[in-house]
Amino acid sequence: MQYPLLLIFVKVTIFALMLAIGLNLSFEKMLSLLPQEN
């Protein structure tokens, strides 16, 4: 079992999740700042 490889995989997964959450929050914030055309 290669622990360094597993550790790198875990770090990349956590980083990807944080990046996705951050992009989602900033995207929703930009949408809420846009004027709403109903």
N, CA, C and O atoms as a CHARMM CRD file, in Angstrom:
* protein
*
  152
    1    1 MET  N      0.84200  -1.19900   0.00000 PROA 1      0.00000
    2    1 MET  CA     0.00000   0.00000   0.00000 PROA 1      0.00000
    3    1 MET  C      0.87800   1.25000   0.00000 PROA 1      0.00000
    4    1 MET  O      1.77800   1.38700   0.82900 PROA 1      0.00000
    5    2 GLN  N      0.61200   2.14500  -0.92500 PROA 2      0.00000
    6    2 GLN  CA     1.43500   3.34700  -1.04700 PROA 2      0.00000
    7    2 GLN  C      0.73400   4.51000  -0.36000 PROA 2      0.00000
    8    2 GLN  O     -0.20700   5.09800  -0.89200 PROA 2      0.00000
    9    3 TYR  N      1.21700   4.82200   0.82800 PROA 3      0.00000
   10    3 TYR  CA     0.56600   5.88200   1.60000 PROA 3      0.00000
   11    3 TYR  C      0.77500   7.28000   1.01900 PROA 3      0.00000
   12    3 TYR  O     -0.15800   8.08300   1.03900 PROA 3      0.00000
   13    4 PRO  N      1.97600   7.60600   0.49600 PROA 4      0.00000
   14    4 PRO  CA     2.14000   8.95000  -0.09900 PROA 4      0.00000
   15    4 PRO  C      1.15800   9.18800  -1.24300 PROA 4      0.00000
   16    4 PRO  O      0.62800  10.29000  -1.38400 PROA 4      0.00000
   17    5 LEU  N      0.91400   8.16900  -2.05600 PROA 5      0.00000
   18    5 LEU  CA    -0.01800   8.31400  -3.17200 PROA 5      0.00000
   19    5 LEU  C     -1.42600   8.55400  -2.65000 PROA 5      0.00000
   20    5 LEU  O     -2.16800   9.37100  -3.19500 PROA 5      0.00000
   21    6 LEU  N     -1.79000   7.83200  -1.58500 PROA 6      0.00000
   22    6 LEU  CA    -3.11600   8.00000  -0.98500 PROA 6      0.00000
   23    6 LEU  C     -3.24700   9.39500  -0.38500 PROA 6      0.00000
   24    6 LEU  O     -4.29800  10.02700  -0.49600 PROA 6      0.00000
   25    7 LEU  N     -2.18300   9.87300   0.24800 PROA 7      0.00000
   26    7 LEU  CA    -2.20100  11.20000   0.86600 PROA 7      0.00000
   27    7 LEU  C     -2.36700  12.28500  -0.19500 PROA 7      0.00000
   28    7 LEU  O     -3.11800  13.24100   0.00000 PROA 7      0.00000
   29    8 ILE  N     -1.66700  12.13500  -1.31100 PROA 8      0.00000
   30    8 ILE  CA    -1.79000  13.10000  -2.41200 PROA 8      0.00000
   31    8 ILE  C     -3.20600  13.08200  -2.96900 PROA 8      0.00000
   32    8 ILE  O     -3.77400  14.13200  -3.27000 PROA 8      0.00000
   33    9 PHE  N     -3.77700  11.88300  -3.10600 PROA 9      0.00000
   34    9 PHE  CA    -5.13900  11.76000  -3.63200 PROA 9      0.00000
   35    9 PHE  C     -6.13800  12.44900  -2.71500 PROA 9      0.00000
   36    9 PHE  O     -7.04700  13.13200  -3.18700 PROA 9      0.00000
   37   10 VAL  N     -5.97200  12.27400  -1.40900 PROA 10     0.00000
   38   10 VAL  CA    -6.87400  12.90600  -0.43500 PROA 10     0.00000
   39   10 VAL  C     -6.74300  14.42300  -0.49800 PROA 10     0.00000
   40   10 VAL  O     -7.74600  15.13700  -0.46500 PROA 10     0.00000
   41   11 LYS  N     -5.50500  14.92000  -0.58800 PROA 11     0.00000
   42   11 LYS  CA    -5.29200  16.36900  -0.65000 PROA 11     0.00000
   43   11 LYS  C     -5.91600  16.95300  -1.91100 PROA 11     0.00000
   44   11 LYS  O     -6.54300  18.01100  -1.85500 PROA 11     0.00000
   45   12 VAL  N     -5.75400  16.28400  -3.04000 PROA 12     0.00000
   46   12 VAL  CA    -6.31700  16.76900  -4.30200 PROA 12     0.00000
   47   12 VAL  C     -7.84000  16.75500  -4.24300 PROA 12     0.00000
   48   12 VAL  O     -8.49400  17.67200  -4.73900 PROA 12     0.00000
   49   13 THR  N     -8.40400  15.70400  -3.62900 PROA 13     0.00000
   50   13 THR  CA    -9.86100  15.61100  -3.52400 PROA 13     0.00000
   51   13 THR  C    -10.41600  16.73600  -2.66600 PROA 13     0.00000
   52   13 THR  O    -11.40700  17.36600  -3.03700 PROA 13     0.00000
   53   14 ILE  N     -9.78400  16.99800  -1.51500 PROA 14     0.00000
   54   14 ILE  CA   -10.24000  18.06900  -0.62700 PROA 14     0.00000
   55   14 ILE  C    -10.10100  19.42200  -1.32200 PROA 14     0.00000
   56   14 ILE  O    -10.98500  20.27300  -1.21700 PROA 14     0.00000
   57   15 PHE  N     -8.98200  19.61900  -2.03600 PROA 15     0.00000
   58   15 PHE  CA    -8.76600  20.87500  -2.74300 PROA 15     0.00000
   59   15 PHE  C     -9.82400  21.08300  -3.82400 PROA 15     0.00000
   60   15 PHE  O    -10.32500  22.19200  -4.00700 PROA 15     0.00000
   61   16 ALA  N    -10.16200  20.00400  -4.54300 PROA 16     0.00000
   62   16 ALA  CA   -11.17100  20.09800  -5.59900 PROA 16     0.00000
   63   16 ALA  C    -12.53800  20.43100  -5.01100 PROA 16     0.00000
   64   16 ALA  O    -13.28600  21.22600  -5.58000 PROA 16     0.00000
   65   17 LEU  N    -12.86300  19.82200  -3.86900 PROA 17     0.00000
   66   17 LEU  CA   -14.15000  20.09900  -3.22500 PROA 17     0.00000
   67   17 LEU  C    -14.22000  21.54900  -2.76500 PROA 17     0.00000
   68   17 LEU  O    -15.23200  22.21900  -2.97300 PROA 17     0.00000
   69   18 MET  N    -13.14800  22.03800  -2.14100 PROA 18     0.00000
   70   18 MET  CA   -13.12900  23.42100  -1.66400 PROA 18     0.00000
   71   18 MET  C    -13.23200  24.38600  -2.84600 PROA 18     0.00000
   72   18 MET  O    -13.93100  25.39600  -2.76500 PROA 18     0.00000
   73   19 LEU  N    -12.54000  24.07600  -3.93700 PROA 19     0.00000
   74   19 LEU  CA   -12.57100  24.92800  -5.12600 PROA 19     0.00000
   75   19 LEU  C    -13.97400  24.95500  -5.73200 PROA 19     0.00000
   76   19 LEU  O    -14.46400  26.01100  -6.13300 PROA 19     0.00000
   77   20 ALA  N    -14.61800  23.77800  -5.79500 PROA 20     0.00000
   78   20 ALA  CA   -15.96900  23.70700  -6.35900 PROA 20     0.00000
   79   20 ALA  C    -16.95500  24.48500  -5.49900 PROA 20     0.00000
   80   20 ALA  O    -17.81400  25.19500  -6.02200 PROA 20     0.00000
   81   21 ILE  N    -16.83200  24.35100  -4.17500 PROA 21     0.00000
   82   21 ILE  CA   -17.73300  25.07800  -3.27000 PROA 21     0.00000
   83   21 ILE  C    -17.50200  26.58600  -3.39600 PROA 21     0.00000
   84   21 ILE  O    -18.46000  27.36000  -3.42900 PROA 21     0.00000
   85   22 GLY  N    -16.24900  27.00100  -3.46400 PROA 22     0.00000
   86   22 GLY  CA   -15.92700  28.42000  -3.58600 PROA 22     0.00000
   87   22 GLY  C    -16.44700  29.00200  -4.89400 PROA 22     0.00000
   88   22 GLY  O    -16.99400  30.10500  -4.91100 PROA 22     0.00000
   89   23 LEU  N    -16.27700  28.26300  -5.99600 PROA 23     0.00000
   90   23 LEU  CA   -16.78200  28.73800  -7.28400 PROA 23     0.00000
   91   23 LEU  C    -18.29700  28.81300  -7.27800 PROA 23     0.00000
   92   23 LEU  O    -18.87500  29.74000  -7.84500 PROA 23     0.00000
   93   24 ASN  N    -18.94800  27.84100  -6.63900 PROA 24     0.00000
   94   24 ASN  CA   -20.40700  27.82400  -6.58600 PROA 24     0.00000
   95   24 ASN  C    -20.91800  29.01800  -5.78800 PROA 24     0.00000
   96   24 ASN  O    -21.87800  29.67200  -6.19400 PROA 24     0.00000
   97   25 LEU  N    -20.28100  29.30400  -4.65500 PROA 25     0.00000
   98   25 LEU  CA   -20.71400  30.42600  -3.82300 PROA 25     0.00000
   99   25 LEU  C    -20.50200  31.75100  -4.53900 PROA 25     0.00000
  100   25 LEU  O    -21.37900  32.61500  -4.50800 PROA 25     0.00000
  101   26 SER  N    -19.35100  31.92600  -5.18700 PROA 26     0.00000
  102   26 SER  CA   -19.07500  33.17900  -5.88800 PROA 26     0.00000
  103   26 SER  C    -20.00900  33.33200  -7.09300 PROA 26     0.00000
  104   26 SER  O    -20.41000  34.44700  -7.42600 PROA 26     0.00000
  105   27 PHE  N    -20.35400  32.22300  -7.74400 PROA 27     0.00000
  106   27 PHE  CA   -21.26200  32.27300  -8.89100 PROA 27     0.00000
  107   27 PHE  C    -22.66100  32.67900  -8.44400 PROA 27     0.00000
  108   27 PHE  O    -23.31600  33.48300  -9.10600 PROA 27     0.00000
  109   28 GLU  N    -23.12600  32.12100  -7.31200 PROA 28     0.00000
  110   28 GLU  CA   -24.44300  32.49500  -6.79100 PROA 28     0.00000
  111   28 GLU  C    -24.44200  33.95800  -6.35000 PROA 28     0.00000
  112   28 GLU  O    -25.43600  34.66200  -6.52500 PROA 28     0.00000
  113   29 LYS  N    -23.32800  34.41300  -5.77900 PROA 29     0.00000
  114   29 LYS  CA   -23.23100  35.80500  -5.33200 PROA 29     0.00000
  115   29 LYS  C    -23.28100  36.75100  -6.53400 PROA 29     0.00000
  116   29 LYS  O    -23.92700  37.79700  -6.47400 PROA 29     0.00000
  117   30 MET  N    -22.60100  36.38400  -7.62700 PROA 30     0.00000
  118   30 MET  CA   -22.64100  37.21400  -8.82900 PROA 30     0.00000
  119   30 MET  C    -24.04600  37.24100  -9.41300 PROA 30     0.00000
  120   30 MET  O    -24.51000  38.28400  -9.87300 PROA 30     0.00000
  121   31 LEU  N    -24.73300  36.08700  -9.39600 PROA 31     0.00000
  122   31 LEU  CA   -26.09400  36.03800  -9.93100 PROA 31     0.00000
  123   31 LEU  C    -27.03400  36.89100  -9.09800 PROA 31     0.00000
  124   31 LEU  O    -27.92900  37.53900  -9.64000 PROA 31     0.00000
  125   32 SER  N    -26.83800  36.89600  -7.77500 PROA 32     0.00000
  126   32 SER  CA   -27.72300  37.67700  -6.90900 PROA 32     0.00000
  127   32 SER  C    -27.46000  39.17600  -7.07900 PROA 32     0.00000
  128   32 SER  O    -28.34800  39.99300  -6.83900 PROA 32     0.00000
  129   33 LEU  N    -26.23200  39.54000  -7.49600 PROA 33     0.00000
  130   33 LEU  CA   -25.91800  40.95200  -7.70500 PROA 33     0.00000
  131   33 LEU  C    -26.46500  41.46000  -9.03900 PROA 33     0.00000
  132   33 LEU  O    -26.66400  42.66200  -9.21200 PROA 33     0.00000
  133   34 LEU  N    -26.70500  40.55400  -9.97300 PROA 34     0.00000
  134   34 LEU  CA   -27.24200  40.97100 -11.26300 PROA 34     0.00000
  135   34 LEU  C    -28.68200  41.44200 -11.11200 PROA 34     0.00000
  136   34 LEU  O    -29.42800  40.90800 -10.29200 PROA 34     0.00000
  137   35 PRO  N    -29.07900  42.45100 -11.90700 PROA 35     0.00000
  138   35 PRO  CA   -30.47900  42.90100 -11.87200 PROA 35     0.00000
  139   35 PRO  C    -31.40000  41.79200 -12.35700 PROA 35     0.00000
  140   35 PRO  O    -31.16200  41.18300 -13.40000 PROA 35     0.00000
  141   36 GLN  N    -32.45000  41.53700 -11.59400 PROA 36     0.00000
  142   36 GLN  CA   -33.37000  40.44400 -11.92400 PROA 36     0.00000
  143   36 GLN  C    -34.40100  40.91500 -12.94900 PROA 36     0.00000
  144   36 GLN  O    -35.13800  41.87400 -12.71900 PROA 36     0.00000
  145   37 GLU  N    -34.43400  40.22300 -14.07600 PROA 37     0.00000
  146   37 GLU  CA   -35.41800  40.53100 -15.11600 PROA 37     0.00000
  147   37 GLU  C    -36.52500  39.49400 -15.05300 PROA 37     0.00000
  148   37 GLU  O    -36.33300  38.35600 -15.48200 PROA 37     0.00000
  149   38 ASN  N    -37.67100  39.86800 -14.52600 PROA 38     0.00000
  150   38 ASN  CA   -38.79200  38.92000 -14.42900 PROA 38     0.00000
  151   38 ASN  C    -39.73400  39.12500 -15.61400 PROA 38     0.00000
  152   38 ASN  O    -40.74400  38.43000 -15.72700 PROA 38     0.00000
